[in-house]
Amino acid sequence: MGVSDQTTQKRIAEFVKAHGKPGTAVKAVVEPIGRAGARIVLVGADGAMGDVMAKDVEAATKAVEAVDNVEQAEWDRETIAATKIGFAHRRKMASMQS
């Protein structure tokens, strides 16, 4: 895949800087995606979503643990409720259904 662990951590830290808030951790859901590695879906304190790729689930988990103000999460009610999906994203997803 070619993404280094340091690059993954840097991208997570950049997301935290842009969408984090003191006292409220950014949520990170690690999802295996087969041979391609793992996807880290980030949900910011402001509801923004982002994702970062890692070479595997182990590397993704370590990257999440290495960055301050980030907590491992699951797609539970709290995490889903924290996301804010805008109109453009909804339209894009709807067009993928056709």
Secondary structure by P-SEA (a helix, b strand, c coil): ccccaaaaaaaaaaaaaacccccbbbbbbbbbcccccbbbbbbcccbbbbbbbcccaaaaaaaaaacccbbbbcccaaaaaaccccaaaaaaaaaaac
